[in-house]
Amino acid sequence: MILTDLLIIGCGPAGMMAAIYAKRANKNVHIIEKSSPGGRVRSTFQVENYLGFGRVNAEELVNNMVMHLRDLGIEDDYGTVRTVERTDLGFCVKTDDETYCAKALIVASGTRPKPIGCENEKRLLSRGVSYCAVCDGFFYENKPVVVIGGGDSALDESLYLANISSHVTVVHDLDQFTASKGIVEKVMRSPKISIRQGVDIVRFQGEDTLESVVIRKHSDQSEEEIVASGAFIYVGNQPETAFLAGINVTDKQGFIKANTEMATSVPGLFAAGDVTKKDYRLIATAISDGAIAALGAVKYLDSLQPRR
Ligand SMILES: Cc1cc2nc3c(=O)[nH]c(=O)nc-3n(C[C@H](O)[C@H](O)[C@H](O)COP(=O)(O)OP(=O)(O)OC[C@H]3O[C@@H](n4cnc5c(N)ncnc54)[C@H](O)[C@@H]3O)c2cc1C
């Protein structure tokens, strides 16, 4: 068992920022991460809205963040958190191989992509169906692909895929995109991107790998088959909070309810970043949350010290 002052679940921007503030306040801090550090920033190619960087390659931005951690001597432990329990000490967190106990806990576990739930989505996952263009896009060099969704992520990744694939069809259930105006204009101008709006995905088709995507128009219920070797899904995200079952701090969707100090209703339990209930999920808001959560956790830990 590992004993520490503060545990952080998730080494994305929110968790990293929290760790830096806690470490600088001289707290003993451990981060548990189930993948490589960087979180969902790793699933995009380029970031254009992070202060001080202008347009920056996402991998470079993540590498800089990780270097900042390492410079302060902070390492992350590899493991998937399965359960969190409240104990006399504070919290005990279990991964498959280890138990960590701490007086305070910051949950910064982010979100994962929401599936569509249509026919053959699961069967053809990683055989054409994907949730990450940056991870899988190169498999579709000079091949036609479909992108599903109409927000910033969907359209950004369509532009990225337009540089690799032979053609991109963006499919969206609404009649208007919800992405920022600038991105929509870029997509509209691209000769390699065509658009189908006001349609639903009926099913993915293909024996061993994806061959086409069948869509249905809302207007007349007619179906269309779009030939595609890849389909990239960006229809929203769901919180990574299954391990909090039994601790009543989430809303109906599973997002963590935290106040402006990033504290939950459980003393010593803080949350930061995309995993929290909020309107805007960005790197900037995640790191702001991380800093606030860490300062709150430090104050909480100090309040546990006996007064002299
Ligand atoms: C395609 C795409 C493009 C984007 N583009 C931009 C952009 O241009 N600009 C911008 O500001 N934002 C962008 N975002 C949003 C941005 O990436 C997120 O807002 C930000 O990464 C949130 O940080 P976070 O630390 O809260 O969560 P995350 O980045 O999701 O990190 C959470 C971490 O927790 C880990 N984790 C989850 N569950 C567990 C568990 N059980 N045990 C251990 N570890 C766990 C995950 O592996 C992950 O590393 C984009 C997102 C996507 C998907």
The ligand as an SDF file (V2000), in Angstrom:
LIG
                    3D

 53 58  0  0  0  0  0  0  0  0999 V2000
  -10.2730   15.7980  -30.6520 C   0  0  0  0  0  0  0  0  0  0  0  0
  -10.1490   16.8330  -29.5720 C   0  0  0  0  0  0  0  0  0  0  0  0
   -9.6320   18.0830  -29.8800 C   0  0  0  0  0  0  0  0  0  0  0  0
   -9.5000   19.0580  -28.8830 C   0  0  0  0  0  0  0  0  0  0  0  0
   -8.9720   20.2760  -29.2170 N   0  0  0  0  0  0  0  0  0  0  0  0
   -8.8100   21.2230  -28.2520 C   0  0  0  0  0  0  0  0  0  0  0  0
   -8.2200   22.4830  -28.5670 C   0  0  0  0  0  0  0  0  0  0  0  0
   -7.8320   22.7480  -29.7050 O   0  0  0  0  0  0  0  0  0  0  0  0
   -8.1150   23.3890  -27.5470 N   0  0  0  0  0  0  0  0  0  0  0  0
   -8.5350   23.1370  -26.2710 C   0  0  0  0  0  0  0  0  0  0  0  0
   -8.4070   23.9920  -25.4010 O   0  0  0  0  0  0  0  0  0  0  0  0
   -9.0940   21.9480  -25.9560 N   0  0  0  0  0  0  0  0  0  0  0  0
   -9.2400   20.9900  -26.9030 C   0  0  0  0  0  0  0  0  0  0  0  0
   -9.8030   19.7810  -26.5870 N   0  0  0  0  0  0  0  0  0  0  0  0
  -10.2800   19.5730  -25.2060 C   0  0  0  0  0  0  0  0  0  0  0  0
   -9.1300   19.2510  -24.2390 C   0  0  0  0  0  0  0  0  0  0  0  0
   -8.3580   18.1860  -24.7620 O   0  0  0  0  0  0  0  0  0  0  0  0
   -9.7120   18.8860  -22.8850 C   0  0  0  0  0  0  0  0  0  0  0  0
  -10.5540   19.9150  -22.4230 O   0  0  0  0  0  0  0  0  0  0  0  0
   -8.6090   18.6400  -21.8490 C   0  0  0  0  0  0  0  0  0  0  0  0
   -7.7380   17.6230  -22.2840 O   0  0  0  0  0  0  0  0  0  0  0  0
   -9.2300   18.2590  -20.5050 C   0  0  0  0  0  0  0  0  0  0  0  0
   -8.2300   17.9500  -19.6110 O   0  0  0  0  0  0  0  0  0  0  0  0
   -8.5090   17.0060  -18.3420 P   0  0  0  0  0  0  0  0  0  0  0  0
   -7.2100   16.8750  -17.6570 O   0  0  0  0  0  0  0  0  0  0  0  0
   -9.6730   17.5060  -17.6040 O   0  0  0  0  0  0  0  0  0  0  0  0
   -8.9910   15.6120  -18.9500 O   0  0  0  0  0  0  0  0  0  0  0  0
   -8.2700   14.6120  -19.9590 P   0  0  0  0  0  0  0  0  0  0  0  0
   -7.4130   15.3490  -20.9110 O   0  0  0  0  0  0  0  0  0  0  0  0
   -9.3630   13.7650  -20.4910 O   0  0  0  0  0  0  0  0  0  0  0  0
   -7.3110   13.7350  -19.0300 O   0  0  0  0  0  0  0  0  0  0  0  0
   -7.8460   12.7980  -18.1270 C   0  0  0  0  0  0  0  0  0  0  0  0
   -6.8180   11.7220  -17.8730 C   0  0  0  0  0  0  0  0  0  0  0  0
   -7.3400   10.8190  -16.8960 O   0  0  0  0  0  0  0  0  0  0  0  0
   -7.0060    9.4910  -17.2570 C   0  0  0  0  0  0  0  0  0  0  0  0
   -7.9630    8.5540  -16.6500 N   0  0  0  0  0  0  0  0  0  0  0  0
   -9.2860    8.4300  -16.9240 C   0  0  0  0  0  0  0  0  0  0  0  0
   -9.8490    7.4510  -16.1670 N   0  0  0  0  0  0  0  0  0  0  0  0
   -8.8500    6.9480  -15.4030 C   0  0  0  0  0  0  0  0  0  0  0  0
   -8.7910    5.8930  -14.4390 C   0  0  0  0  0  0  0  0  0  0  0  0
   -9.8720    5.1710  -14.1130 N   0  0  0  0  0  0  0  0  0  0  0  0
   -7.6070    5.6220  -13.8520 N   0  0  0  0  0  0  0  0  0  0  0  0
   -6.4820    6.3400  -14.1690 C   0  0  0  0  0  0  0  0  0  0  0  0
   -6.4880    7.3420  -15.0910 N   0  0  0  0  0  0  0  0  0  0  0  0
   -7.6520    7.6410  -15.6970 C   0  0  0  0  0  0  0  0  0  0  0  0
   -7.0830    9.4990  -18.7770 C   0  0  0  0  0  0  0  0  0  0  0  0
   -6.3400    8.4340  -19.3490 O   0  0  0  0  0  0  0  0  0  0  0  0
   -6.5200   10.8810  -19.1110 C   0  0  0  0  0  0  0  0  0  0  0  0
   -5.1280   10.8470  -19.3490 O   0  0  0  0  0  0  0  0  0  0  0  0
   -9.9260   18.7840  -27.5570 C   0  0  0  0  0  0  0  0  0  0  0  0
  -10.4410   17.5200  -27.2390 C   0  0  0  0  0  0  0  0  0  0  0  0
  -10.5580   16.5470  -28.2280 C   0  0  0  0  0  0  0  0  0  0  0  0
  -11.1220   15.1900  -27.8810 C   0  0  0  0  0  0  0  0  0  0  0  0
  1  2  1  0
  2  3  1  0
  2 52  2  0
  3  4  2  0
  4  5  1  0
  4 50  1  0
  5  6  2  0
  6  7  1  0
  6 13  1  0
  7  8  2  0
  7  9  1  0
  9 10  1  0
 10 11  2  0
 10 12  1  0
 12 13  2  0
 13 14  1  0
 14 15  1  0
 14 50  1  0
 15 16  1  0
 16 17  1  0
 16 18  1  0
 18 19  1  0
 18 20  1  0
 20 21  1  0
 20 22  1  0
 22 23  1  0
 23 24  1  0
 24 25  2  0
 24 26  1  0
 24 27  1  0
 27 28  1  0
 28 29  2  0
 28 30  1  0
 28 31  1  0
 31 32  1  0
 32 33  1  0
 33 34  1  0
 33 48  1  0
 34 35  1  0
 35 36  1  0
 35 46  1  0
 36 37  1  0
 36 45  1  0
 37 38  2  0
 38 39  1  0
 39 40  1  0
 39 45  2  0
 40 41  1  0
 40 42  2  0
 42 43  1  0
 43 44  2  0
 44 45  1  0
 46 47  1  0
 46 48  1  0
 48 49  1  0
 50 51  2  0
 51 52  1  0
 52 53  1  0
M  END
$$$$
